[in-house]
Amino acid sequence: MNKFHGTGVALVTPFNADGSVDFDGLKNLINYLIEGKVEYLVSLGTTGEASTLNKDEKKKIWEFTAEINNGRLPLIAGIGGNDTNVIAQNIKDFEVSGYDAILSASPYYNKPTQEGIYQHYKALSESSSLPILLYNVPGRTGSNISAETTCRLATDLKNIIAIKEASGNFDQFNQIMRDKPADFMLISGDDPVAMPMISLGAVGVISVIGNALPKQLSDMIRLCLAGDFAKALPLHLSLIEFTRLMFVEGNPAGAKAALKHFGVCDDNLRLPLVKVSPAIREAIIAESKKITA
């Protein structure tokens, strides 16, 4: 599964002013990221505003993404939710060719126990013909996948191949690295901590800021994976303020503001998300110019 080493980008979903999916913008984005030398793409994760897309829209986006990518990079589809039976059926019904794996966030709002989380992913594993990446993001889901549960899933279910970890808990990262099977991958789910996570043994990042700065981020990640942290550090430090601005008024509003500045796609979002404020927009543009000068 070395295809998931390096920089993956959780694609934003471009929208037109009327709220419809902007497929021209999505085509521009996919080509922009491939030209930026990222290693793989994630379609319809949280950053893709998947929770505001209906079933037909999702299918069209997955098909279009696979068509435009045309086998150039590995593809991951985000399929998650909080009803295990529905998600399992959605994964079973997933027929879009050109995808290499499924990324599925732990159930939100229900706040299951660790046993509930284990049984949830066991059901998904049994329904999937593709490898599965766990996604731990307690800030959004309201519950944490413990290191013990992660390693139990990794050991028991061979098609669960990785975890996108966005808990921010380095003690948890340490435990996963110590106890996981050798071939199970720890992937950073947070741009700001990708570099230190790689120093622990993570194999890369699934990124938000990579939408806007694919070359700058992927260059830094490749240096880290090569063990050249001295060269990577200045690049990491140069991205800190840009990364902060990406999230200060919510994701993916910041990324879309940057993408509009770079001429890739517009910055429309679907409610309840809204565009960044004028002050943050100006700060994003200023920082973008500084980094790309």
N, C-alpha and C positions, 0 to 999 in steps of 0.2 A: 504493500500500500504506500510505497514511496511517492506515488502521485499526489499524496496529500501532505507532503513535506513542503515547507516554504510559505508563501503568501497566498491565502485564499481570500477572495473578496465577497462579502455578503452584498449582493447587488441591490441598489435602490430600485424602486419601480417608478419610472418617469410617468407623469400624468399630464394631460392637456389641461387647458384652463377650464374646460367643462367637466373635468373629473374623470374622463375616459383615459384608458391606458394609452400612453404615447409610445407606440411601437417603433417609430423612427428614432426617438430619443433612446429607447432601449438598445436598438441596433448600434447607435453611436457609442453608447456606454460599453457594450461588449467589445467592440473593436478598439476603443480607447484603452480598455484594461489589458487586452491581449497585446496591443502595441507597447503597453507599459511593463510587459514581461512578468506579470503575476503568474503564479503556478496553477491556480484553479479558481473556479467560480461557484458561488452558492446562490441559487435562485429561490426567492421567496422565503428567506429567513425573516427575522423580526425587522431588519432594516428594510426589507422589501414591502413593508406595510401589509403583510399577508392577511392580517386579521380584518382588513377592510375590503378584501377581494372575495368575490363569489367563486363558486366551484368552476364555472365556465371560464371566467377570467384567468384563474390559476392555470387551467389546462392550456389555454391559448398562450400564456406567458411561458410556460415550460416548453411547449412545442416550438415557439418562436425562438427562444433562447438556444435550444438545441440546434435549430436550423441555422441560425446566424453563427453560432460557435463552430459548427461543422467539423466537430472532432478535434479542433485545435487545442483545447484545454479540457482537462477532466471537469465534470459537472456534478454538483450535489444539489438535490432538491430538498427544500425545507418542508417537512410535513409534520405538524404538531397540533396540540390542542389539549383539552382537559377531559375528553370522553374517550377512554381507552378503546372501546369497541368501534367507535366511529373512526378513530385514527388508524386502527389496525385494518379496517376495511378500506380506508383511503389508500393505505400503503399497498394492500393486496390488489387494488384496482389501478394502481399507478402503471400506466402502459407507455409512457413517453420514452422512446428510445433515445440513446445518447447520454444517459445519466449513469454515473458510476457509484452513487451512494445516496443515502437518505440522512438528513440531519433532523433530529427531533428533540425539541425542548421538553424538559420535564413538565408534567401537568401543572398549570397555573390555577390559582384561586382555591382549588380543592384542599391544598396543603396535606397531601398524603403522608403516611408514615414511610420509613425507609423500606419496609416490606411492601407497601403499596407501590412505591416507585419501582422496586425490583420486579414485581409482578406485571406492572404496566409495560416495562421495557421487554420483559419476557414475551408478552403477548405480541408486541410489535416485531420482535425478532422472529417469532414463529410465522408471522404474516408476510415477511419481506424476502424477496428474491435478491435484493441488493444489500450490501453491507450498511450498517447503521452507525452513525456518530451520535453519541449522547450530547446533550447541550444543557449545561448547568448554569443558570442565570438567576440566582435567588432574588436579585433586585427587581426582577420582573415577575417571577413565578410565585414568590412568597414562600418557597421551600428550597432546601438545599439537598443535593445529592451528595451524601457523605462519601469520604474516600473509601470507606469499607464497602458501601453499596456499589460504587464505581468499579472497584476491583473484583467484587463478587460477580457483577454482570460481565466484566471482561473475561473472567476465568470460566464462567459457566456457559456463555453464549458466544460462540466463535464468530458469528457474523456481526457482533458489536466490536468495532475495530478501534474506536477512538472516543475521546471526550473533548468537546469544546468547553473549556473551563473559564467561566466569567464570575466566579465567586469572589475573586480578589484575596483569597485566603491562602497565604503561602505555606502555612502549616499543612493545609489540605493538599496542596500541590506536592509537598515533600512526601506525604504519606502515599499518594498515588504513585509517585515515581519509585518509591521503595517497594511497594507491594504488588504492582501491576504485572501482568504477563509481559515478557520481553518485547513482543510484537505489538502491544497495545499502545496507541499514540495519545500523548497529552498535547493538546493544541490550545494556545492562548485565545480566549474570547474577548480580551481587552487589549486594545492597541497600546495603552501606556505601559503595560507590564510585559509586553511580548519579549523584550530583550532579556530581562531577568528570568523569565520563565524558561527561555531557551537555555540559559546558563544552568538550569536545573535538569534539563533534558527534554523539554518540550520541542516539538518538531516544526513549530511555526505558529502562524496566527490566522484566524478567520477575522478579517478586518472590516471596519467601517471607513476609516480614513483612506484606505486603499482605493475606494471609489474615486476620490479626487486626486490623490497623489500616488498612483500605482508604482511608478518607477522609483520614486524616492523611498517609499516604504519597502518595496521588494528588494531593492539594493541593500538596505540596512539589514533586513532579515537574512538574506543570503550570507552576508558577512558574519552575522551571529552564528549561523549554522556551520560556517566554516571555522568557527572558533576564533575569529579575528575581532574580538570585542573592542580592541583599541581603535580600530578603524570604524567600527560600527557606532561607537559612543557619540562622536560629533553629529552623526546623522540622526541618531535617537534624540539627542538634545535639541536639534533644530526643529523637530516635529512636536515638541511638547506643547507649545502654545497653540499651534494649529489644532492639535488633538483636543485640547481643552475647549476650544471654540466650537468644535464639531458637536459637543454634547451639552454645552451650557444652556441651550434652549431646546434640547431634545433631539433625538435621533429618529429619522434621518434628515431633519430640517437643516442642520448645519452642513451635512454632506451635499444636499441638493443645492444649497446656496453657493457652495464652492463649485459644483459642477456647472451651474449656470454661468458663473464667472469665467470658467474655462471653455464655455461654448459647447458643452457636451449635451445637455438637456436642460429643460426648464426646472423651476424649483417648486412646482405645485405639489401639494399634499392633500390627502383625504382627511376630513374631520374624523376624530377630534384633534388631529395634528394640524398645526398651522405653520406658516413661514416664520423664519427668524425675524427679530426686530431689526429696524434700520441700523441701529448702532452695532449690533452683532454682525450684520451683513458687511458693514464697512470694515469691521475688524477682521473678518474672514478674508475679505478681498486684499486688505493690506498684508496680512500674514502670507497669503498665497503668493503675492508678488515678491515678498521677501525670500520665500523658499525657492521659487522657480526663477529668480533673477540670474 
